[in-house]
Amino acid sequence: MSSRGNHPIGPLIGLGVLFLAAAGLTTYFAFPILPTWFAGLIKPVSLPVDTFMLMTGVCIAYLLLGGSILFIWHAEHMKEHDRLLCLSFLAFAIILIGLWGYFFFGLRSPFMGILASVFVIAMLLATMIQSVRVSFGATLLLSVVVILTFLIGYVNYLIIVFNPSLPFFGT
């Protein structure tokens, strides 16, 4: 079965399930502790990060990732192998984003959140290198996700600086 021409729809469905699972993982661990643990952390005044801003940033990142998936999927001019490789890179980045949610919110470890952010940025940059050949639109959307991920990593760093008593590897 195919969605358009000769494109198998299985990888797109699989990527959609993975996408929803990563978003669900972040949400599952985030919402119960946002009003308690996260709200109780000391954050710099110059960086007004509250729960609304954090979740808005995460939602924007997921929407941009979804747009990138669609741009790559509909790149008719590229070989199937190149598109699937690009989608595979993006799938791995999405898994890492889900792990960031687990590390930061589930384990309550901003340090592990920084490490996950670094790996997410590295994987997104690899995806961008591949996607520039497949879909320039996807590359542009991914560049915004890289910036958001960098900001999230920076917030993780500031939380560690302002809350030095937090355990490195979580509670």
N, C-alpha and C positions, 0 to 999 in steps of 0.2 A: 504494500500500500504506500502511496506517496502523496505528499502535500502539493507539490508543484513539479511537473516534469518528472525527472528521474530521482528526485531527492527522497530518500527514505525518511519517514516521519518518526521512526523509533528513536533516533538520537535526540530529536527535538523534544519529544515527550520525556525522555530520560533526563535531559537537561532541565526541563521545567520542573520535574519532580525534585531533582537535586536543589534547584533554586528555591523552591518552596520549603524544602527540608532545612536548608541553611537559614532562611528567614525565620522559620518556626523555632529553630534551636536558639537563635539569638533572642527572640521574643519570649520563649519559654523561660529562659534564665533571667532575662532583664526585668520583666514586669513585676515579679514578686519583690525584688530588692530595690527597685528604683526609688520608692518613697522612703525606704529605711537606710540601707547601706550606702547607696550612691548619694542620696540627699544629705547624708551625714558627713560626707567627705569634705575636707577643706579644699576649695578651688580658688584660684586667683581672681581678684576682682576684675582685672583686665580681660579675663576670658569668661564671660558669663554663660557657662555651660550648665544648663539645667536639664531635667529629664526630657522636656519637650524638644529642646534643641538637639539633644543627642539622638532621640528616636526619629526626629525629622531628618537628620543627616543620614541615619541608617536607611530610612525609607527612600530618600533620594538616591542613595548609592544603589539600592536594589532596583529601583526603576531604571536608572541609567544602565545597569548591567542587563536588565531585560531588553532595553532598547538595543544594546550592543548585540545581544543574542539574535534578535530579529534582523538587524543589519547584516550580520554574518550569514545567517541562514538564507537570506534572500539574495546573496551575491551570486547571481546566475553566471557571471562571466568567469568564475574561478572553478578550478577542478574540485571535485568532491573531496579528494584527499586533503587539499589545502584548507578547505572550510572545516572539515571534521577535526583537523589538527588544531585549528584556531579555537574551535568549540571545546576541544579537550583541554587546552590550556585554560580557557575560561572556566570550565567545570572545576578544575583543580583550584583556581583562585576562589571560586564560590565556596568550595569546601573549607579553604583556609579562613574565609570570612566567617563562616559558621563556627569554626574553632575559636576565632577571636571572641565571639559572643560567649562561648563556653568558658574560655580562660578568664575574660574580664568579669563577666557577671556570675557564671557558675562557680568558678574557683575564687572569685573576688581577688584576682591577681592582676593589677595594672602592669606589673613587670612582664608577665606572660602575654598580656595584651600588646605590649610594645613589640615583643618578639614576633607574635603573630602578625602584627601590622607590617613589620619589615618583610616577612615572607609573602604577605599579600601584595605589597608594593612590587617586590621582585617578580612575582608571578604575573601581576597585571602588566608590568613593563614587557615581559616576555610575550604576553598575549598581544600587546600593542605592536610589537615588532612584527609578529606574524599577521596581525589583522590589518596593518597598513597596506599589505598586498591584496587583502581580501575585500575590506570595506573601510574606506577612509572615515565614514560616518561613525562606525563602531570605534575606530581609533580615537576620534574626538570625544565620544562619550566616555570611553575608558580613561582618557586623560583627566576628566573631571573626577572620576572615581579614585584615581591615584591621588589627586589633591585632597579629596575628602578623607581617604585612608591615612595620608600623611598627617592631616589635622587631628584625626582620631588618635593616632600614635603619639602626637605631641601632647594631646590632652592626657593620655595615659602617663606620659613622662611627668607632666606638671602635677598630676595627682600623687605620684610617687614623691616628688620634691616637697609638696605641701603636706604630705601625710607619711613621714618617714617611718612611722611605727607599723605600717602595713607589711604583712609578710610577703616575701618575694614570690613564693610559689602558691599562694592562696591559703585559705583557711581550711 
